């Protein structure tokens, strides 16, 4: 199995920046894609960004040009650099990873970290 620990959330003013980190442990050798989702109060959990094992990144339209996802495979860590933050970015941010192991595919989630953008 894979365990995920997120960090880096907090309160920031609109226009500011935050960097989220998500460190994986356990069966990390079989991790494929990694990503970030977010969930605002009363709304569904939506994909923010994802990155493949080869480094190809994808972003939600709402964050393109402002957020950047990266990963350090040596540290088993995925990052989300968030710039030009807006009040609508306020949400709980969740890290997730996909693992392929012995012919099966698994998905794991972190506990979530709160990001609050004040206007």
Secondary structure by P-SEA (a helix, b strand, c coil): cbbbbbcbbbbbcccbbbbbbbbbccccccccccbbbbbcccccccccccccccbbbbbcccccccbbbbbcccccbbbbbbcccccccccbbbbbbbbbcccbbbbbbccbbbbbbcc
